[in-house]
Amino acid sequence: MTEETRKRGFRTTLSHVGRSTKREHGFVNPPLLRGSTVLVPTVAERVAMAAKRGERVLTYGTGGSSTHWALEDAIAAIEGGTRCYVVSTGLAAVTTPLLAWLKAGDHMLMPDHVYGPARNFASGMLAGYGVETTFYRPEVDEAQLAALMRPNTKVVYTESPGSHTFEVQDVPAIARAAHAGGAKVFMDNTWGIHHFQPFTHGVDVSIQAATKYLAGHSDVLIGSITVNNDADWQVLHAAGRTLGQYASPDDCWLTLRGIRTMAVRLQAQMESGLAVAHWLRQQPEVAQVLHPGLSGAPGHDLWRRDFTGASSLFGVEFKPSFTPAATHRFVEALELFGIGASWGGYESLAVPTTGFVTRTAGSGTFAGPVVRIHIGLEDVDDLIADLKLGLAALRSC
């Protein structure tokens, strides 16, 4: 990201990064460029092309094109990094850097509240490759994290807040302990998107499920990995190319189009999310709302220190008198909230959490059942009216 881009406002950056300037004649949006084979006029140029592997030259389809590079520039600008690599899915954005930085005999620390497929990858495939993972309580402080470090700890993974139970991590403290022990700090920053600037808080590798807020319309599968120095870029890029990680140019183009309106979507969904969370907090059936942006909620002080805004995803813990089955009735009674696993799109969603997540380090325990809520772009009054229907169904159980 250039110094000029750093000085621009967020909305301005999203409107202009990764596309031609006003002084260039042509369409406003970058073209969609598809292709696999790239032809060159001479063998000498083919040899020269091979020597430029890693640079932005057309070599073969999996090396990317101007469509990919425009999106990568935009995401790097959003996250405050220098280079970004787009991949096929959000899960690929998790697995690709883990495979890049870990090898047999290495050790990784991963928070207990981590995205389920990331946990499965660590406990399954990485374990089979000889990489050991320790799951730690997400609320650890610097000294506690330092005590978990080993001489062979190469990656400390973070996710803040957790996308099911919303614990906010002290990422700068974790990063200090990790770096002191020679480990890289990874972060799943999908919830924070641009509200949390990872590289100013000690993160080395930032992961995004770009399927969610970046694409924004629940019709694209794509992921991104952003770094902030050339050495990390070389490691990441080499691994991505070796693994054949690649994002469809059509999905890149759609995601780039989604980014242009992301600032206004994020603002609207943050405001609506807070409004609905405040309303839910006042309902007699609710024990607590797990939204870091709410004063007094778990993690609020860290959120206020490190974040500039909030996502539209949060949790609701109901009082212990209600069973998990009752929360299933609550979710099923909703008409505007779909039952779906994703989030970050324009539509509202609700899914039960209790009984559907794995914990092994003692985190994420609640007296009452929990439901995860995503707030879309619908009118707040309509969403609240719909939630009233759900609460009526809850009470009837």
N, C-alpha and C positions, 0 to 999 in steps of 0.2 A: 504494500500500500504506500503510495507516494505521500510526501509531507503535505502536499496540497489537498489530497483526499482526506487526510487526518483532520484538517481544519474545517472541513465541511460538516454541516448538520446531517443527521441520520437520514432524514427524508430526502435531502438533496443527493446524498451519496447513492441511495437506492434508485433514484431516478436517472442517474448519469453514469454510474460505474459500469464497465463492461460493454459499452456501446460507442458508436461513432460520435464525434463532436458535431456541433451545429455547422461547422465549416466544411464538413464532408457531405457531398450530395448523395442522396439515397434514402431508403426507408429508415425510420426511427429505430426499429428493432433489429438486432443482429439477425442475419439469415440462419435458417436451419440447414446445417451442412451434414449430410449423411454420406457414409462411404466406408469401404474396407480397403481395397487396393488403391495405392497411390502410384501413379506413373511418373517417371523421370525421363528426360531425353537421352541421357548418356549413362554408361556404367560408372564413370568417374563421379557423376553427381549422386549416384546410388551409394557409392562408397563414402562420399562426403556426408550424405544423409545419415548413414549408420553411425558415423563418428559424432553426430549431434544428438545422440539418444539422451533424452532428458530435457532437451531444449524444446522450444515451441516451434517445431517444424513438422510438416506433414510427412510422416514416415509410413504409417499403417493406421487403420481405423482405431485400433485399441490404444494408440498413442494420443488420441484426442484430436480435436480440430478447433477452429475458432469458436464454434458453438460451446464446446466444453470450457475453453479458456475464458470466455466471457463470464460464464457462471462461476468459475473458480475465482476470478478476480473479484466478483461481487461478494462472494462468501468470505474471502480473505479480508475484504474491507469491513464487512459486518462484524467480524470477530477480532479485528485489529491485528491480524497476522500478516505474514509476508507471502506465503504460498498455500494453496489449497489443492487437494486432490479429490475429485468427485468419483464416487463408486456406485455400485448398483442398488444398494439398500442401506438403511440405517444400521442393520446388523453387520453388513460388510464394512461399514465405517468403524465398527467396534473390532471386528476380527482382523482386519488388514494391519493396523498398527501393532496389535498384540503379536501377530506373527512376524512383524518387522523387527521388533525389539526384544523378543523372548526366544530362548532356545533351551534345549534339554539341559537340566541342572539349574535353571534359573528359578527364582521365587517371585511371586507377585502378591501384593496386598490389594484387596478389592472390598468395597463397602458392602455390608450385609443387605442393604436395601437396593442393590444394583438391579438394573433392567434384567428380567428373567433370562432371556436368551444369552445375554453376556455371561451370566452366572453359569448357564448350561455349557457354554463354550469353554469356560475356564475349568469347570469340574469334569468335563467330558474330553473333548479333543485335546486341549492343552495338557491335561493330566496324562493322557495317553502318549503325548510327545515328550513327557518327562519334565513338565513345568508344574511346580507346586504353587497352589494359591491358598492364602489365608484370608478368610473373610473377617472383617473387623467391624466393630460398631461404628456407624457413621458419625457419631457425636464425639469422636476422639479428639483430644487436644494434642498439642505438639509433642509433649513428653510421652504421652501414651502411644502415639504413632511411632515415635523414635524407638520405643521399647519393642515394637513389633518388627522393626527392620532387621534384616540379616545381611551378612556379607554378600550373599548372592541375590538380594532383592533388587531387581532391575526396573520394575514398574510399580508405581503406586497409582491405583485407579481411583477416580472420584466421580461422583454423580451428585450434583447439588442444585436443587433439592432432589431427593429420590422421587421417582415418577409414580409411586404408589402410596407411600406413607410420608413423603415430603419433609424428611429431616434435612436441614440445611447444614452443610459441612463448613468447617473453618478451613477453607482451601488454602489461604496464605500460610497458615500454621502447618498444615499437612505438607505443603510444598517445601517449606524450610527444612522440615525433618527428612523428607524424601531426598532432597538435593544434598543435604549433609551426608547422607548415606550413599550417594552416587546413583540414585534411581531417577528415572524419568517420571513426570507427573502427567497422567492422562485424565481428561475430564469429558464426561458426557454432558455437553452444554445445551442440549436440546430445549430444556425448560428455560434456561437463561437467555438463549438465542442471542440477542444483543444487549439485554439487560445486565448481563455479566460479561465483563471483558476478561477473558481467561488469561491472556498473556501479561496483563498488569498485576495479576494475582499469583503468579508463579507457575502457571500451567505450561507444559511443553507441547502437548498434543491435544487439540480440541476436536471433539467428535460431535457431529450433528446428524440426527435423523432428519434429513432435509425433506423427507416425505411430509413432515408436519408443517410448521409455520412457514418455512421457506417456499415450498410448493403451494400450500395453503388451501387446496381445493379437493383433497381426498381422492385424487385420481392419478397420483404419481408415486412410484417407489424409487427412492434415491437417497444417497448418504454423502457426507463430506467429511474430510479430515484436514484440519488446518494446522500449520506449524509456523514458527516465527524466526527461523534461521536456516541458513543454507545447509548446514550439516544434517539437521533433522529432515530437511526436504529430500536430501540425497538418499537417506535411509528409507524414508516413506515411499518415495517414487520408485526406487528399485524394487521394493517389496510388492507394490501395487502392480507394476508391470510384470514381474515374475509370476504373480498369482493370477494374472489375466483379469484383474479387476478393472471394470469398465462400466460406464453409465451410458445408456442409450442417448444419442443426440436429441431424440424427440423429447425424452424426459428432461434433459438439460434445458432445452428450449422452453418447455412448459414451466420448469422451476424458475428460470430467469424471468419469465413473464409474471409468475407469482410474486417474486421479490419486489417488483416495481410497486405493488400495492401493500406490501407487508407492514410498513410503518403505520398506516392508518388502520389496518386490521389489528395489529398488536395493541394499539392504543384503545380501540373500541372494545376489544375482547378483555383487556385488562380492566377497564372501567366496569364493564358488565360483570366480569368475574368477581370483582370486589363487591359490587352491589348485591349480587346473589349470595355471596359468602356471608356478608353482613346480615342479610335477611335470614339465612339458614341458622346462623348463630343464635338468633332470637327465638327459634322454635323450640317448644318444650320437649320434643322428641330427640333433640340433638345434644350430645354430650360436649362435643367440640368440633370446630372446623379447622382442618389442617391446611391452612393457607398462610404461608410465611408473610404475606403482605398485610395480614391483620394484626393490629396491635395486641400483644399478649399471647398470640399463637406461638406454638413451638417454633423456634428458629427465627423469630421475627427480628431480634437484635442483630444477628449476623446478616440477615437479609437486608436490613436497613443500612448496615455498614458497607456491604459489598455490591449490592444490586441497585440499579437505577429504575427498575420497574418490576412488574410481576407478569407471570404467564396467566393463562386462563384455565389452568388445570390445578385442581386441589382435591382434598379428601374431606369426607364428612364421617365422623364417628357418632353413631347413634347410642343412646343410653343402653346399659346392659340388660334392661328388661326386654329388649327386642332381640330376636334370634336372627342369625344369618338368613334363614328362610324368609323372615319378614322383610328383610332388605331386598330380597329377590322380588317379592311382590311389589315393593316400592318402585323398583326399577322398571318392572314390567307394566306398571300402571301409567308410566309417563308416555305422553303422546309426542312431544317435541324432542325428547332426548332418546337417541338411538342407543342400542346396546352394542357397543363396538370397542375394539381393543386399541384403536389409534387415538389421536388427538391432534390439535393444531389446525384443523380444518375450519370451514365456515359453519359447521353444524355442531349442535350440542350433543353430548354423549354422557352415558352413565353406566358404570359397570361395578359389580360387587368386588371388593378387594379381599375380604376375609375368606380364607379357605382357598385362595387362588395364587398366593405368593409364598415363596420359600424363604425361610430365615434359619440361619444356623449359628449366629453369634449373639442371639438374645435380643435383637432389635425388633421393632415393629409390632410389639404386643400391645393390645388395647383391651379395655374391659368390655367394650361394646363392639358390634360389627361395624365395618367401614365400607363406604361406597366412594368410588372415585368419580368426580364430576368434571366434565369439560364444557366450558361455556363458549358457544359459537357467536354468530352475528345476529341472532334473533333479538327481538325486543325483550328487554328485561321483564317488563310486566307480564308478557306472555309466558316467559320461562318460569316466573314465580307462580303464576296461576297453574302451570303444569305441575310444578313441584308440590303444590297444595293437593293435587289429585294423588300424587305418590304418597304423601304423608297420610292421607285418609286411608289408602290401601294398607299402609304400614300399621296404622292403629287398629285396623280390622283383624289383624292376625292374632 
